Amino acid sequence: MTEQQCRLCQLINNDHSQDIKHLNKFMLNKKQTSYKIKKRFQEQFADPS
């Protein structure tokens, strides 16, 4: 394993962990958004009783 290959590996791993962080954030936002929409929907069409 040359030093350059190691460096490349590190870069790839760093990129990958950044992507995963970004994806987790995105999924969390998506969950929160769908929750908000559901809540608004329930409030709008709530049973009057």
C-alpha positions in Angstrom: 0.0 0.0 0.0 1.6 3.2 -1.1 1.1 6.4 0.8 -0.9 7.8 -2.1 -3.3 4.9 -2.0 -3.7 5.4 1.7 -4.5 9.1 1.1 -7.0 8.2 -1.6 -8.6 5.7 0.8 -8.9 8.3 3.5 -10.5 10.8 1.1 -13.0 8.2 -0.1 -13.9 7.3 3.5 -14.2 10.9 4.5 -16.5 11.6 1.5 -18.5 8.6 2.3 -19.1 9.6 5.9 -20.0 13.1 4.8 -22.6 11.5 2.4 -24.0 9.4 5.2 -24.3 12.4 7.5 -26.0 14.3 4.7 -28.4 11.4 4.0 -29.3 11.0 7.7 -30.0 14.7 7.9 -32.1 14.5 4.7 -34.1 11.5 6.0 -34.7 13.2 9.3 -36.0 16.3 7.6 -38.2 14.2 5.4 -39.6 12.4 8.5 -40.3 15.7 10.2 -41.9 17.2 7.1 -44.3 14.2 6.6 -45.1 14.4 10.3 -46.0 18.1 10.0 -48.1 17.4 6.9 -50.0 14.6 8.7 -50.5 16.8 11.7 -51.8 19.7 9.6 -54.0 17.3 7.7 -55.5 15.9 10.9 -56.1 19.4 12.3 -57.8 20.5 9.0 -60.1 17.5 8.8 -60.5 16.9 12.5 -63.7 15.3 13.7 -65.9 18.1 15.1 -67.2 15.8 17.8 
